Amino acid sequence: GGFVVSEKHGDFVKGLTGFDKSLEVVNAGSYPNLFKNKIRKAEETLVLAYIGQIDKRRDVESIFRLTRSFSKKNIKHRIDVCGSGDLSSKFESLGSEYEHVKYHGTLSEDSLFRVLSEAKVGIMPMPDIPVWRISSTLKLANYLASGLAVIGPFHPGNGSKMKGEWNLLSEGNWIEESGKILSQLTEDDWTAISKSSLESFESLSWNNIGKKMCKSIEEKISSFDHSLY
């Protein structure tokens, strides 16, 4: 047998190699965010966050289109961006046009969770292409551990297969659709989103992922014909 990070990843591996044994899905996980606020209250400024690699392949530049769209809709917002990559210099030299984007660079895990604890929304900009469709990203687990809503293009790698009020992924123009949805949410909506996000996190906690992996290995070992050794 073996392990893969998603069902789509398993299909890819079997199609590429002809492997015919069982493949167990082990998603990327997260530790709990000990700094999180359990209930999100409606506030004047909508705080969003992006964490991870800052590179073109992940379409992180869409954050610039997102803040311009929100400004046109008069949505008061701030987007915290954490990480590094081939677009770091572009985020380091943000001009007045992007006054609502704050670049933090690379942070420690504690500092990263502190940033996420102030946010309401996590951004998953990765486009619907093969490399991201089969992925399982740490940022999704970190967002859910922080009780956030999640926006971005609708596909499996971004979390489309997971259910909950937090899942605000869009099948159309995700930037335009996200603005419409987020601007209409009430305090009760945010409370439900935070609750469902933390509930979904349970399946992506490293503790439960570790238990799942150990159980799978133990089952495979117990099925061996030990007389052969």
C-alpha positions in Angstrom: 0.0 0.0 0.0 1.0 3.6 0.3 -0.1 7.2 1.2 -1.1 10.1 -0.9 -2.3 13.7 0.0 -5.6 13.6 -1.8 -8.0 11.3 -3.8 -7.0 13.2 -7.0 -3.3 12.6 -6.1 -4.1 8.9 -5.7 -5.7 8.8 -9.2 -2.7 10.6 -10.6 -0.2 8.2 -9.0 -2.1 5.1 -10.2 -2.5 6.5 -13.7 1.2 7.4 -13.9 2.6 4.2 -12.4 0.0 1.5 -12.8 0.2 0.9 -9.0 -2.7 -1.4 -8.0 -2.4 -1.5 -4.2 -4.5 0.6 -1.8 -3.6 4.2 -1.3 -4.6 5.9 1.9 -5.3 9.7 1.8 -3.3 11.7 4.4 -4.1 15.4 4.1 -1.8 18.2 5.1 -2.8 19.2 8.6 -2.3 21.9 11.3 -1.9 22.3 15.0 -4.8 24.2 16.7 -4.5 28.0 16.7 -4.3 28.8 20.4 -4.6 32.5 19.6 -7.9 32.3 17.7 -11.1 34.1 18.7 -13.9 31.5 18.8 -16.7 33.9 17.7 -16.2 36.3 14.8 -18.2 39.5 15.4 -19.3 41.8 12.6 -16.8 44.7 12.4 -16.2 47.6 10.2 -13.0 46.3 8.7 -13.0 42.9 7.1 -9.6 41.3 7.7 -8.4 38.7 5.2 -5.2 36.7 5.2 -3.0 34.8 2.7 -0.2 32.6 4.0 2.3 30.5 2.1 4.5 30.8 -1.0 4.3 34.2 -2.6 4.7 33.1 -6.3 3.1 33.5 -9.7 2.2 29.8 -10.0 -0.2 30.2 -7.1 -1.7 33.3 -8.7 -0.9 35.3 -5.5 -1.1 38.5 -7.7 -4.9 38.0 -7.7 -4.7 39.6 -4.2 -4.1 42.9 -6.0 -7.2 42.4 -8.1 -9.1 41.4 -4.9 -8.3 44.6 -3.0 -9.1 46.8 -6.0 -12.5 45.0 -6.3 -13.2 45.5 -2.6 -12.3 49.2 -2.8 -14.7 49.7 -5.7 -17.4 48.1 -3.7 -16.6 50.3 -0.7 -15.8 47.2 1.4 -13.5 48.3 4.3 -10.8 45.7 4.4 -7.2 44.7 5.2 -5.3 41.8 3.6 -2.4 40.4 5.6 0.1 38.5 3.4 2.7 36.2 5.0 5.4 34.2 3.2 8.1 34.5 0.6 8.7 33.6 -3.0 9.4 35.1 -6.5 6.8 37.9 -5.9 8.1 38.9 -2.5 9.8 42.1 -3.9 6.5 43.2 -5.5 4.7 42.9 -2.1 7.6 44.6 -0.3 7.3 47.7 -2.5 3.5 48.1 -2.2 2.4 51.6 -3.2 -0.5 53.8 -2.1 -2.7 51.9 -4.6 -2.5 48.9 -2.3 -2.9 50.6 1.0 -5.2 47.8 2.3 -2.5 45.1 1.8 0.0 44.5 4.5 3.0 42.3 3.8 4.6 40.6 6.8 7.3 38.5 5.1 8.2 35.1 6.6 6.9 34.5 10.1 7.4 32.0 12.9 4.5 29.6 13.4 3.3 31.5 16.5 3.4 34.8 14.7 1.6 33.3 11.8 -1.2 32.0 14.0 -1.4 35.5 15.7 -2.0 37.1 12.3 -4.7 34.5 11.4 -6.4 35.0 14.8 -7.2 38.6 13.7 -8.6 37.5 10.3 -12.1 36.4 9.3 -11.2 35.1 5.8 -8.4 32.9 4.4 -7.5 33.3 0.7 -6.9 30.3 -1.5 -6.0 31.8 -4.9 -4.5 28.7 -6.5 -6.1 28.2 -9.9 -8.0 25.1 -11.1 -5.0 23.4 -12.9 -3.7 19.9 -12.4 -0.8 20.7 -10.0 -3.2 22.4 -7.5 -6.2 20.2 -8.2 -4.4 17.2 -6.7 -2.7 19.1 -3.8 -3.4 19.3 -0.1 -2.2 22.6 1.2 -1.1 23.5 4.7 -2.8 26.9 4.4 -6.3 25.4 4.2 -5.7 23.5 7.5 -4.2 26.6 9.1 -7.3 28.7 8.1 -9.7 26.1 9.5 -7.7 25.8 12.7 -8.2 29.6 13.0 -12.0 29.5 12.4 -11.9 31.3 9.1 -14.1 31.5 6.0 -12.3 30.4 2.9 -12.5 32.1 -0.6 -10.9 31.3 -3.9 -11.5 29.2 -7.0 -13.7 26.1 -6.6 -11.7 22.9 -7.0 -10.6 19.9 -4.9 -7.1 21.2 -4.0 -8.7 24.4 -2.5 -11.1 22.4 -0.4 -14.2 22.2 -2.6 -14.9 18.6 -1.4 -15.2 19.7 2.2 -18.6 20.9 3.4 -19.5 23.8 5.8 -20.6 27.4 6.0 -16.9 28.4 5.9 -16.6 27.1 2.3 -17.1 30.2 0.2 -15.1 29.0 -2.9 -16.5 30.2 -6.2 -17.1 28.4 -9.5 -17.2 31.6 -11.4 -15.2 34.8 -11.0 -14.1 34.2 -7.4 -13.0 37.8 -6.8 -16.3 39.3 -7.8 -18.4 36.6 -6.2 -16.4 36.8 -2.9 -17.0 40.5 -2.6 -20.8 40.0 -3.0 -21.0 37.2 -0.5 -18.8 38.7 2.2 -20.5 42.1 2.0 -23.8 40.5 2.9 -22.8 38.4 5.9 -24.3 39.2 9.2 -22.9 38.6 12.7 -24.9 35.4 13.0 -23.4 34.2 9.7 -19.9 34.8 11.0 -20.6 32.9 14.2 -21.9 29.9 12.1 -18.9 30.2 9.8 -16.4 30.2 12.6 -18.1 27.2 14.3 -18.2 25.1 11.1 -14.6 26.0 10.3 -13.4 24.7 13.6 -15.5 21.6 13.3 -14.0 20.9 9.8 -10.5 21.4 11.3 -10.9 18.3 13.4 -10.3 16.1 10.4 -7.2 18.1 9.5 -5.6 18.3 13.0 -2.1 16.7 13.1 -3.3 14.7 16.1 -6.1 13.0 14.2 -4.1 12.6 11.0 -1.3 10.9 13.0 -3.8 8.5 14.5 -5.3 7.7 11.1 -1.9 7.0 9.6 -0.8 4.8 12.6 -4.1 2.8 12.3 -3.6 2.3 8.6 0.0 1.0 9.1 -1.1 -1.3 12.0 -3.9 -2.8 9.9 -1.5 -3.4 7.0 1.1 -5.1 9.3 -1.6 -7.3 10.9 -2.6 -8.5 7.4 0.9 -9.7 6.5 1.5 -13.4 6.2 4.3 -13.6 8.8 5.0 -17.2 7.9 6.8 -15.9 4.8 9.4 -14.1 6.9 
